[in-house]
Amino acid sequence: MGQSDMEGMQLKTLIESRSKEAFDHLYEKYASSLMGIAMRAVSDRATAQEIVHDTYLKIWNKKNFNEFEHRRAFSCMAGISQEIISEKNRTHGINEF
């Protein structure tokens, strides 16, 4: 599957296929933006990298992909990152970041 073919596909289809190429594409396209969101939230590179990693892991392990049909890929992924950031803040307290 080529880059241009990948661009036209829905995120739901990419994720459901569990295709390594699909996830590589999603990583290349969105990881730096997700890292920016995480860095603004936590100001610690290692924790920000963990948030980005956890975002992709959560997407990979998802069972229901209906929410991805109605929103843009980045919106879905940014929302997941924000959930992870909020959970880390609740679990570890904002002062640890």
DRENPA-3360 file (N, C-alpha, C; in nm, 2 decimals, always signed):
BEGIN
1 = MGQSDMEG = +0.08/-0.12/+0.00/+0.00/+0.00/+0.00/+0.09/+0.12/+0.00 ~ +0.07/+0.21/-0.09/+0.15/+0.33/-0.11/+0.11/+0.44/-0.02 ~ +0.19/+0.55/-0.01/+0.16/+0.66/+0.07/+0.03/+0.73/+0.03 ~ +0.01/+0.75/-0.10/-0.11/+0.81/-0.15/-0.23/+0.73/-0.12 ~ -0.23/+0.60/-0.13/-0.34/+0.51/-0.10/-0.37/+0.52/+0.05 ~ -0.27/+0.53/+0.13/-0.29/+0.54/+0.28/-0.37/+0.67/+0.31 ~ -0.33/+0.78/+0.24/-0.39/+0.91/+0.27/-0.54/+0.91/+0.26 ~ -0.60/+0.84/+0.16/-0.74/+0.84/+0.14/-0.82/+0.75/+0.23;
9 = MQLKTLIE = -0.76/+0.66/+0.30/-0.83/+0.57/+0.39/-0.88/+0.63/+0.52 ~ -0.99/+0.58/+0.57/-1.04/+0.62/+0.70/-0.95/+0.56/+0.81 ~ -0.93/+0.64/+0.92/-0.85/+0.59/+1.03/-0.91/+0.46/+1.09 ~ -1.04/+0.45/+1.09/-1.10/+0.32/+1.14/-1.05/+0.20/+1.06 ~ -1.05/+0.21/+0.93/-1.00/+0.10/+0.85/-0.85/+0.07/+0.88 ~ -0.77/+0.17/+0.89/-0.63/+0.15/+0.92/-0.61/+0.08/+1.05 ~ -0.68/+0.12/+1.15/-0.66/+0.07/+1.28/-0.71/-0.08/+1.29 ~ -0.83/-0.10/+1.23/-0.89/-0.23/+1.23/-0.81/-0.33/+1.16;
17 = SRSKEAFD = -0.73/-0.29/+1.06/-0.65/-0.38/+0.99/-0.53/-0.43/+1.07 ~ -0.49/-0.35/+1.17/-0.37/-0.38/+1.25/-0.25/-0.39/+1.17 ~ -0.25/-0.32/+1.06/-0.14/-0.32/+0.97/-0.02/-0.24/+1.02 ~ +0.10/-0.30/+1.02/+0.22/-0.23/+1.07/+0.24/-0.11/+0.98 ~ +0.22/-0.12/+0.85/+0.24/-0.01/+0.76/+0.15/+0.11/+0.79 ~ +0.02/+0.07/+0.83/-0.07/+0.18/+0.86/-0.03/+0.25/+0.99 ~ +0.02/+0.18/+1.09/+0.06/+0.24/+1.21/+0.19/+0.32/+1.19 ~ +0.28/+0.27/+1.11/+0.40/+0.35/+1.07/+0.36/+0.48/+1.01;
25 = HLYEKYAS = +0.26/+0.48/+0.92/+0.21/+0.60/+0.86/+0.15/+0.69/+0.96 ~ +0.07/+0.64/+1.05/+0.01/+0.73/+1.15/+0.12/+0.79/+1.24 ~ +0.22/+0.71/+1.27/+0.33/+0.76/+1.36/+0.40/+0.87/+1.29 ~ +0.44/+0.85/+1.16/+0.51/+0.95/+1.09/+0.43/+1.08/+1.07 ~ +0.30/+1.06/+1.05/+0.22/+1.18/+1.03/+0.19/+1.26/+1.15 ~ +0.17/+1.19/+1.27/+0.11/+1.26/+1.38/+0.20/+1.27/+1.51 ~ +0.30/+1.19/+1.51/+0.38/+1.18/+1.64/+0.44/+1.31/+1.68 ~ +0.49/+1.39/+1.59/+0.55/+1.52/+1.63/+0.45/+1.61/+1.69;
33 = SLMGIAMR = +0.33/+1.61/+1.63/+0.22/+1.70/+1.68/+0.18/+1.65/+1.82 ~ +0.17/+1.52/+1.83/+0.13/+1.47/+1.96/+0.23/+1.50/+2.07 ~ +0.36/+1.49/+2.03/+0.47/+1.52/+2.12/+0.46/+1.67/+2.16 ~ +0.42/+1.76/+2.07/+0.41/+1.90/+2.11/+0.30/+1.92/+2.21 ~ +0.19/+1.85/+2.19/+0.08/+1.86/+2.29/+0.13/+1.81/+2.43 ~ +0.20/+1.70/+2.43/+0.24/+1.64/+2.55/+0.35/+1.73/+2.62 ~ +0.44/+1.78/+2.54/+0.54/+1.87/+2.60/+0.48/+1.99/+2.66 ~ +0.38/+2.05/+2.60/+0.32/+2.17/+2.66/+0.25/+2.13/+2.79;
41 = AVSDRATA = +0.20/+2.01/+2.80/+0.13/+1.97/+2.92/+0.22/+1.93/+3.03 ~ +0.34/+1.87/+3.00/+0.42/+1.81/+3.11/+0.56/+1.87/+3.12 ~ +0.61/+1.94/+3.02/+0.74/+2.00/+3.02/+0.86/+1.90/+3.05 ~ +0.84/+1.78/+3.03/+0.94/+1.68/+3.06/+0.94/+1.58/+2.94 ~ +1.06/+1.58/+2.87/+1.06/+1.50/+2.74/+1.03/+1.35/+2.76 ~ +1.09/+1.29/+2.86/+1.07/+1.15/+2.89/+0.92/+1.12/+2.91 ~ +0.85/+1.20/+2.99/+0.71/+1.18/+3.02/+0.63/+1.21/+2.89 ~ +0.67/+1.31/+2.82/+0.60/+1.34/+2.69/+0.61/+1.22/+2.60;
49 = QEIVHDTY = +0.72/+1.16/+2.58/+0.74/+1.05/+2.50/+0.66/+0.93/+2.54 ~ +0.65/+0.91/+2.67/+0.56/+0.81/+2.73/+0.42/+0.83/+2.70 ~ +0.37/+0.95/+2.70/+0.23/+0.99/+2.66/+0.21/+0.95/+2.52 ~ +0.30/+0.99/+2.43/+0.28/+0.96/+2.29/+0.28/+0.81/+2.27 ~ +0.37/+0.74/+2.33/+0.38/+0.59/+2.32/+0.24/+0.53/+2.37 ~ +0.20/+0.58/+2.48/+0.07/+0.53/+2.54/-0.05/+0.56/+2.45 ~ -0.04/+0.67/+2.38/-0.15/+0.71/+2.29/-0.16/+0.60/+2.17 ~ -0.05/+0.57/+2.11/-0.04/+0.47/+2.00/-0.08/+0.33/+2.06;
57 = LKIWNKKN = -0.03/+0.30/+2.17/-0.07/+0.17/+2.23/-0.22/+0.16/+2.26 ~ -0.28/+0.27/+2.31/-0.42/+0.27/+2.34/-0.50/+0.25/+2.21 ~ -0.46/+0.31/+2.10/-0.52/+0.30/+1.97/-0.51/+0.16/+1.92 ~ -0.39/+0.10/+1.93/-0.36/-0.04/+1.89/-0.45/-0.14/+1.96 ~ -0.47/-0.12/+2.09/-0.55/-0.21/+2.17/-0.70/-0.18/+2.17 ~ -0.75/-0.08/+2.10/-0.89/-0.05/+2.10/-0.97/-0.16/+2.04 ~ -1.09/-0.18/+2.09/-1.18/-0.28/+2.04/-1.29/-0.22/+1.95 ~ -1.33/-0.10/+1.99/-1.44/-0.03/+1.92/-1.38/+0.09/+1.85;
65 = FNEFEHRR = -1.40/+0.10/+1.72/-1.34/+0.22/+1.65/-1.45/+0.31/+1.59 ~ -1.57/+0.30/+1.64/-1.68/+0.39/+1.59/-1.65/+0.53/+1.60 ~ -1.59/+0.58/+1.71/-1.56/+0.72/+1.73/-1.46/+0.77/+1.62 ~ -1.38/+0.69/+1.56/-1.29/+0.73/+1.46/-1.36/+0.75/+1.32 ~ -1.48/+0.71/+1.31/-1.55/+0.73/+1.18/-1.60/+0.87/+1.17 ~ -1.63/+0.94/+1.28/-1.69/+1.07/+1.28/-1.60/+1.18/+1.31 ~ -1.47/+1.16/+1.33/-1.38/+1.26/+1.36/-1.25/+1.24/+1.28 ~ -1.18/+1.35/+1.26/-1.05/+1.34/+1.19/-0.95/+1.26/+1.27;
73 = AFSCMAGI = -0.86/+1.20/+1.21/-0.76/+1.11/+1.28/-0.69/+1.19/+1.39 ~ -0.64/+1.31/+1.36/-0.56/+1.38/+1.46/-0.65/+1.42/+1.57 ~ -0.77/+1.46/+1.55/-0.86/+1.49/+1.66/-0.88/+1.38/+1.76 ~ -0.90/+1.26/+1.70/-0.91/+1.14/+1.78/-0.79/+1.11/+1.86 ~ -0.67/+1.12/+1.80/-0.55/+1.09/+1.86/-0.51/+1.20/+1.97 ~ -0.54/+1.32/+1.94/-0.51/+1.43/+2.04/-0.61/+1.41/+2.16 ~ -0.73/+1.37/+2.13/-0.82/+1.34/+2.25/-0.77/+1.23/+2.34 ~ -0.72/+1.13/+2.28/-0.67/+1.02/+2.35/-0.54/+1.06/+2.43;
81 = SQEIISEK = -0.46/+1.14/+2.37/-0.34/+1.20/+2.44/-0.38/+1.28/+2.56 ~ -0.49/+1.37/+2.54/-0.54/+1.45/+2.65/-0.59/+1.36/+2.77 ~ -0.66/+1.25/+2.73/-0.71/+1.16/+2.84/-0.59/+1.10/+2.92 ~ -0.48/+1.07/+2.85/-0.37/+1.01/+2.91/-0.30/+1.11/+3.00 ~ -0.29/+1.24/+2.95/-0.23/+1.34/+3.03/-0.31/+1.37/+3.16 ~ -0.44/+1.37/+3.14/-0.53/+1.39/+3.26/-0.52/+1.28/+3.36 ~ -0.51/+1.16/+3.31/-0.49/+1.04/+3.40/-0.36/+1.05/+3.48 ~ -0.25/+1.09/+3.41/-0.12/+1.10/+3.47/-0.13/+1.21/+3.58;
89 = NRTHGINE = -0.19/+1.32/+3.55/-0.21/+1.43/+3.64/-0.28/+1.39/+3.77 ~ -0.39/+1.31/+3.75/-0.47/+1.26/+3.86/-0.39/+1.16/+3.94 ~ -0.32/+1.07/+3.87/-0.24/+0.97/+3.94/-0.12/+1.02/+4.01 ~ -0.04/+1.10/+3.94/+0.09/+1.14/+4.00/+0.09/+1.29/+4.05 ~ -0.02/+1.36/+4.03/-0.02/+1.50/+4.07/+0.06/+1.59/+3.98 ~ +0.00/+1.71/+3.96/+0.06/+1.80/+3.86/+0.21/+1.84/+3.90 ~ +0.24/+1.84/+4.03/+0.37/+1.88/+4.07/+0.49/+1.79/+4.02 ~ +0.46/+1.66/+3.99/+0.56/+1.57/+3.94/+0.59/+1.60/+3.80;
97 = F = +0.51/+1.68/+3.73/+0.54/+1.71/+3.59/+0.61/+1.84/+3.58;
% end
